[in-house]
């Protein structure tokens, strides 16, 4: 490699920067110099992730992993028995460890964490802990760990075991099958990091009550689901700097939400339900002038029946999500969109409203809309005369499970000619006729997902070849046959002469030393 060393570091970084992640992983194994260049460049090594899914067992025989370096490791449904001798090199670089639905021997987990001193994020979700009874608390500290998420744990003792290793958490999330045995352990952990903690997502009533005694706590975000309304108000009084609040509580009424708005002048994101104000005219948004994101979602999966939204409005609102909502009167329902014209993200899921045209009129007012999601929307009359206004701002459209007729679907699609990402899932109206129109409608479309729409098989080749900017195409024709196609960006950027040059350079370098085939 001595002949190549005169190349400046910036040139190598420029070359490696054009590689896809899978090629970057291959380059790591070419020679020590290349490995050092990649590992030493944060913009390159930060792209490296390891994902292991399926019924896999990791033990001392998993030697192939020793050649892989990454900043993030995601393991799904993996049984972790041992990580020697291949873990230390990987752990030294690791910043993010994510275990989901895994089985792990607790002493092995402790060994993994001990050898990952730079870890910033740790997620243990639905993990089954083996040999938990004999495990002892951590005898080390992860001083850089900022984010800890524990979900659906089978043993509350894991909180006590991990607590000594987490001295400076900024964000803590916890949910358990049985919250009662876990309350003490969670409260002790929160009390120990109250000097650094900024985000707390622990929907347990006893924890919410315990927060009132922690005078060093200064939260930016908190989840108070399943917490009594009176305690929620007390927490808001003690934490006036809160910017993100999740309070999906069935007994929370409009006056209490208005009081929350007055107590939290910097509130930016609110997640709540309207169960307590279904027969009232909600006014709490007027008490939250700086709110940018509103998510209305029920505690369970029961519909929230809204009689009237009245003067419900927020000038600074940028994101609105309504889930499981029935709107009985549309005279003022979609005036909310007219009065909140800065909305960039709109998502409606499991909603029922009478007239499609009234919704379209409200949607036409959102000239800054970038992302629109319609998931399982029930409309009494899809065919009433809706007048669309073309919106050149919308980049992402996701349509799921809509019984919209083909003509109305084409009208909807035609209103967003600047789309870069389109999802069509469980849509009976999607057929060859609709898909053949996509290249004409969306010249900028780079990502397309068509899922369980069974009437468009004949147009697959056409859409994959005729969409000029397409990079990723994913599709599934029906409930049995699953297909996926990952189109390499180089194929399309070749027309602009961008990736072809880089790939030829790398081929010559690999070929020079016998590593390219």
Buried (B, 14 or more C-beta within 10 A) or exposed (E): EEEBEEEEEEEBBEBBEBBBEEBBBBBBEBBEEBBEBBBEBEEBBEBBBBEBEEEBEBEEEBEEBEEBBBBBBBBBBBBBBBBEEBBBBBBEBBBBBBBBBBBBBBBBBBBBBBBBBBBBBBBBBBBBBBEBEEBEEBEEBBEEBBBBBBBBBBBBBBBBBBBBBBBBBBBBBBBBEEBEEBBBBBBEBBBBBBEBBBBBBBBBBBBBBBBEEBEEBBBBBBBBBBBBBEBBBBBBEBBEEBBBBBBBBEEBBBBBBBBBBEBBEEBBBBBBBBBBBBEBBBBBBEBBEBBBBBBBBBBEEEBBBBBBBEBBBBEEBBBBBBBBBBBEEBEBBBBBBBBBEBBBBBBBBBBBBBBBBBBBBBBBBBEEBBBBBBBBBEBEEBEBEBEBEEBEEBBBBBBBBBEBEBEBBBBBBBBBBBBBBBBBBBBBBBBBEBBBBBBEBBEBBBBBBBBBBEBBBEBBEBBBEEBEBBBBBBBBBEEEEEEEEEBBBBEBBBEEEBBBEBBEEBEEBBEEEEBEE
